[in-house]
Amino acid sequence: MIADRAQGGGAPAAGERSGPGGSRLRVRTVEILPGEVVLIDQLALPQEERYVRCQSWQQVAARITDMTVRGAPAIGVTAAGGLALAAAAAAAASPIDQAAFRAALEQAASGLLATRPTAVNLRWAVDEMRLVWSACDEPAAACAALLLARAQAILNDDIARCLRIGEHGSALFKAGDTILTHCNAGALATAGYGTALGVVRAASARHGGISVLVDETRPWLQGARLTAWELGVEGIPYRLISDNMAGHFIQRGAVDGVVVGADRIAANGDTANKIGTYTVSVLAKEHGVPFFVAAPLSTVDLTVGSGAGIPIEERSEAEVTSFHGRQVAPEGARAHHPAFDVTPAANIAAIVTEAGVLRAPFARSLAVACATGKCES
């Protein structure tokens, strides 16, 4: 259902809020509350700022699937909230039957995991929640309360990680730099601060004079609809370009660095991100422009040796042949729609995480970072 606190325009709802450490957050992506998960409706942006309230894990799964919420960290946080809702419902239905309570949570976990297969943060968050319900020997209501608290902690943890990513990544740039980004890896893709755009935000605050070239990112136009909206909210100068213009600007020396997010990072540093990212990485490498990936360690999957093992989500052909319900291709046209591609580690100058700026060989630097942080393993 759509919340009654919808707003139009680009102003953030209800003003700023405080994140961990008193940080100021202007965009509310996910809120996990007792009895509901509230999501900014990313399908409505930028024309309308409105919010969707989910009261069941099934509603949460549907909103992940239809991309009301998207971005690997945000998907993970939202799934944790969905499991908190599942726990509350299971506790009400089976207050003293621990086996039934856990079975209901496993059913919800399976349903949530089936929504978006590429984003490893989804599985990471489900695993974190499973640790709680597997270890809880209290009555179901008490276990549900613990799961709600864990989901809220995962949300706050994501914001804290992104703040550290931004701090580390800001040192990679200087005043006056122009940064190119692809898709949306900002506050809307996380719990409220951003990975790639977190780096941009931190660099802008640290150095000043930062500007951004925004790939529109077909076919969903996350760059045109979401990244441009976020940068406008932040007051950071940007220019929107179509995806096939990136090479032109890189070739002409108009780009000082590229920063993108990630949906899964393999043990060797190969990185899956929104389709079109690989193309940008090749152009950057050809012209000596540093290409950076910004992501929390929860996006690192040490169980996958290389990018060849990352599952690539195939979405509906209709999302390519039409847009917002309007047919743009001839009737009967067929299309391919892989939602992600894989950028090889050789094209990546550094991976920026909450643990610091990691350099090649990534198999070693990721392993060291994961030994101190927490990756999928």
C-alpha positions in Angstrom: 0.0 0.0 0.0 1.1 3.6 -0.6 1.7 5.6 2.6 -0.3 8.8 3.2 2.8 10.8 3.6 3.6 11.0 -0.1 5.3 14.2 -1.3 5.9 15.7 -4.7 9.1 17.3 -5.9 12.7 16.7 -4.9 12.7 17.8 -1.3 13.5 14.9 1.1 10.5 13.7 3.2 10.4 15.0 6.8 13.7 16.8 6.4 17.0 15.3 7.5 17.4 12.5 10.0 20.4 11.4 12.0 22.4 8.3 11.2 25.1 6.6 13.3 27.5 9.0 14.8 25.1 11.9 14.2 25.6 11.9 10.4 22.9 13.8 8.5 20.9 11.7 6.1 18.7 13.5 3.6 17.2 10.5 1.8 15.1 7.8 3.6 15.3 4.6 1.6 14.2 2.0 4.2 12.7 2.2 7.6 12.2 -0.9 9.8 9.5 -0.3 12.4 7.4 -2.6 14.6 4.8 -4.1 12.2 5.9 -2.5 9.0 8.8 -1.8 6.6 8.6 1.6 4.9 10.2 2.0 1.5 10.7 5.0 -0.7 9.0 4.1 -4.0 11.8 4.2 -6.5 9.5 3.5 -9.3 7.8 6.9 -8.7 11.0 8.9 -8.6 11.8 11.6 -9.7 8.3 12.8 -10.6 6.9 11.9 -7.2 8.4 11.2 -3.8 6.1 8.7 -2.1 6.5 5.8 0.4 5.2 2.2 0.4 4.3 0.5 3.7 4.7 -3.3 3.8 3.1 -5.3 6.6 4.2 -8.8 5.5 7.2 -10.5 4.2 5.3 -11.3 1.0 4.7 -7.6 0.4 8.4 -7.0 1.0 9.3 -9.7 -1.5 7.0 -8.3 -4.1 8.6 -4.8 -3.7 12.1 -6.2 -4.1 11.0 -8.1 -7.2 9.4 -5.2 -8.9 12.3 -2.9 -8.0 10.3 -0.5 -5.7 13.5 -1.0 -3.7 16.8 -1.9 -5.5 20.5 -1.8 -4.9 22.3 -4.6 -3.3 22.7 -3.2 0.3 19.2 -1.8 0.3 17.8 -5.2 -0.8 19.6 -6.9 2.1 18.4 -4.4 4.7 14.8 -4.6 3.3 14.9 -8.4 3.4 16.0 -8.3 7.1 13.0 -6.1 7.7 10.8 -8.6 5.9 12.0 -11.4 8.1 11.2 -9.3 11.2 7.7 -9.0 9.9 7.6 -12.8 9.2 8.8 -13.4 12.8 6.0 -11.2 14.3 3.4 -13.0 12.2 4.8 -16.4 13.1 4.9 -15.5 16.8 1.3 -14.5 16.7 0.3 -17.7 14.9 2.4 -20.1 16.9 3.3 -18.5 20.2 4.6 -21.7 21.9 5.5 -23.9 18.9 9.1 -23.2 18.3 9.3 -25.7 15.4 6.4 -24.0 13.6 7.9 -20.6 14.3 11.3 -21.6 12.7 9.5 -23.3 9.8 7.6 -20.1 9.0 10.9 -18.1 9.0 12.6 -20.6 6.7 9.6 -20.3 4.3 9.9 -16.5 4.4 13.7 -16.8 3.9 13.3 -19.0 0.8 10.7 -16.6 -0.6 12.9 -13.6 -0.1 16.1 -15.3 -1.5 14.2 -16.1 -4.7 13.6 -12.4 -5.5 16.9 -11.2 -6.9 19.6 -13.8 -7.3 22.7 -11.7 -8.1 22.8 -9.4 -5.1 24.7 -11.3 -2.4 23.8 -8.8 0.3 20.3 -10.4 0.2 21.7 -13.8 1.2 24.1 -12.2 3.7 21.2 -10.4 5.5 19.1 -13.6 5.6 22.0 -15.6 7.0 22.5 -12.9 9.7 18.8 -13.1 10.7 18.9 -16.9 10.6 21.7 -16.9 13.2 19.4 -15.1 15.6 16.3 -17.3 15.2 18.4 -20.5 15.2 20.0 -19.5 18.5 16.9 -18.2 20.2 15.3 -20.6 22.8 12.9 -18.0 24.2 9.2 -17.9 23.5 8.4 -16.9 20.0 7.4 -13.3 20.9 10.8 -12.8 22.5 12.6 -14.2 19.5 10.5 -11.9 17.2 11.6 -8.9 19.3 15.3 -10.0 18.9 14.8 -10.3 15.1 13.3 -6.9 14.9 16.3 -5.5 16.8 18.7 -7.3 14.6 17.1 -6.0 11.4 17.3 -2.5 12.8 20.9 -3.0 13.6 21.6 -4.3 10.1 20.1 -1.0 8.8 22.2 1.2 11.0 25.3 -1.0 10.3 24.8 -0.4 6.6 24.8 3.4 7.1 27.9 3.2 9.2 29.7 1.1 6.6 28.8 3.5 3.8 30.0 6.5 5.8 33.4 4.7 6.2 33.4 3.8 2.5 32.8 7.5 1.6 35.6 8.6 4.0 38.1 6.2 2.5 37.1 6.8 -1.1 37.2 10.6 -0.9 41.0 10.5 -0.6 41.1 9.1 -4.2 39.9 12.4 -5.6 40.8 16.1 -5.5 39.1 19.4 -5.8 37.8 20.1 -9.3 37.6 16.4 -10.4 34.8 15.1 -12.6 33.6 11.6 -11.6 31.6 9.4 -13.9 29.2 6.9 -12.4 26.8 4.2 -13.8 23.4 3.2 -12.4 22.6 4.3 -8.9 24.8 3.4 -5.9 23.7 6.2 -3.7 21.4 6.6 -0.7 18.6 4.9 -2.6 20.7 1.8 -3.2 21.6 1.5 0.5 20.0 2.3 3.9 20.5 6.0 3.4 24.1 7.2 2.5 25.4 5.3 -0.5 28.5 3.5 -1.7 29.6 5.0 -5.0 27.6 8.2 -4.4 28.8 8.0 -0.8 32.3 8.5 -2.2 31.1 11.3 -4.3 29.3 13.0 -1.4 32.4 12.6 0.9 34.7 13.9 -1.8 32.5 16.9 -2.4 32.4 17.7 1.3 36.2 17.1 1.7 37.5 18.9 -1.4 34.8 20.9 -3.0 34.4 21.5 -6.7 33.4 17.9 -7.5 31.1 17.3 -10.4 29.5 14.2 -11.8 28.7 12.7 -15.2 25.7 10.5 -14.8 25.1 7.6 -17.2 21.4 7.3 -17.7 21.7 3.5 -17.4 19.2 1.8 -19.7 16.8 0.1 -19.6 15.5 1.2 -16.2 17.2 4.6 -16.2 18.4 4.4 -12.6 21.0 7.1 -13.4 18.6 9.5 -15.1 15.8 8.9 -12.5 17.6 8.2 -9.3 21.2 9.3 -9.3 20.3 12.7 -10.9 17.6 13.1 -8.3 20.0 12.3 -5.4 22.7 14.7 -6.6 20.1 17.4 -7.0 19.0 16.8 -3.4 22.7 17.0 -2.3 23.4 20.1 -4.4 26.3 18.4 -6.2 26.7 19.6 -9.8 26.0 16.9 -12.5 25.3 16.4 -16.1 23.2 13.5 -17.4 24.6 11.6 -20.4 23.3 8.7 -22.4 25.2 5.5 -21.9 26.8 5.6 -25.3 28.3 9.0 -24.6 30.6 7.7 -21.9 33.4 6.8 -24.3 33.3 10.2 -25.9 33.9 12.1 -22.6 36.5 9.6 -21.3 38.4 9.9 -24.6 38.4 13.7 -24.4 39.9 13.7 -20.9 36.7 15.0 -19.3 36.6 12.2 -16.7 39.1 12.0 -13.8 37.8 8.8 -12.4 34.9 6.3 -12.5 33.1 5.1 -9.3 30.4 2.4 -9.4 28.8 0.1 -6.9 28.6 -3.7 -6.9 26.0 -6.4 -6.4 28.5 -9.2 -5.9 32.3 -9.3 -5.7 34.0 -12.6 -6.3 37.0 -13.8 -4.3 39.4 -12.7 -7.0 37.9 -9.2 -7.3 35.7 -9.8 -10.4 32.6 -7.6 -9.8 29.0 -7.9 -10.9 27.2 -4.6 -11.3 24.4 -3.2 -13.4 24.5 -4.1 -17.1 26.8 -1.6 -18.9 29.4 -1.4 -16.1 31.8 -3.7 -17.9 31.7 -1.5 -21.0 32.6 1.6 -18.9 35.5 -0.3 -17.3 37.0 -1.2 -20.7 36.7 2.4 -21.9 38.3 3.6 -18.7 41.2 1.1 -18.9 41.8 2.0 -22.6 42.3 5.7 -21.7 44.1 5.3 -18.4 41.2 6.6 -16.2 41.0 4.9 -12.8 38.0 2.7 -12.3 36.9 2.2 -8.7 34.3 -0.1 -7.2 32.7 1.0 -3.9 30.9 -1.6 -1.8 30.6 -3.0 1.8 32.2 -6.3 2.7 28.8 -7.8 2.8 28.9 -7.6 -1.0 32.0 -9.8 -1.1 31.3 -13.5 -1.8 34.3 -15.6 -1.0 32.4 -18.8 -2.0 32.6 -17.7 -5.6 36.1 -17.9 -7.0 35.6 -15.6 -10.1 33.0 -13.7 -12.0 32.2 -16.8 -14.0 30.5 -18.2 -11.0 28.2 -15.2 -10.3 24.6 -15.8 -11.3 23.3 -13.2 -13.7 19.6 -12.3 -13.3 17.6 -12.3 -16.5 14.7 -9.9 -16.3 11.6 -9.6 -18.5 12.1 -8.7 -22.2 9.2 -6.2 -21.8 11.5 -4.0 -19.7 13.6 -3.5 -22.8 10.9 -3.3 -25.4 8.8 -0.9 -23.4 9.2 1.7 -20.7 6.7 2.7 -18.0 4.1 0.6 -19.8 4.6 2.3 -23.2 5.8 0.1 -26.1 9.0 1.6 -27.7 9.9 -1.4 -29.9 7.8 -2.9 -32.7 5.1 -5.3 -31.5 6.5 -8.8 -31.4 10.1 -7.6 -31.0 12.3 -10.0 -28.9 14.9 -8.8 -26.5 17.7 -9.9 -24.2 17.8 -8.5 -20.7 20.6 -9.6 -18.4 20.4 -7.2 -15.5 24.1 -7.3 -14.7 27.5 -7.9 -16.3 30.8 -8.7 -14.8 33.9 -6.4 -14.7 37.1 -8.4 -14.5 39.4 -7.5 -11.6 42.1 -6.5 -14.1 40.0 -3.5 -15.0 39.6 -2.3 -11.4 42.1 0.2 -9.9 40.8 -0.3 -6.4 37.8 -1.7 -4.4 36.7 0.8 -1.7 35.2 -0.9 1.4 34.6 0.1 5.0 37.9 -1.6 5.8 39.8 0.7 3.5 40.9 1.0 -0.2 41.9 -2.5 -1.4 44.3 -2.9 -4.2 45.4 -5.8 -6.4 46.0 -8.6 -6.0 42.4 -8.7 -4.8 42.4 -12.3 -3.8 44.8 -11.4 -1.1 43.5 -7.9 -0.1 39.9 -9.1 0.0 40.8 -12.2 2.1 42.6 -9.9 4.6 39.7 -7.5 4.8 37.2 -10.3 5.2 39.3 -11.8 8.0 38.6 -8.6 10.0 35.1 -7.8 8.6 32.3 -10.1 7.6 31.9 -11.4 4.1 29.8 -14.2 2.6 31.9 -17.3 3.1 
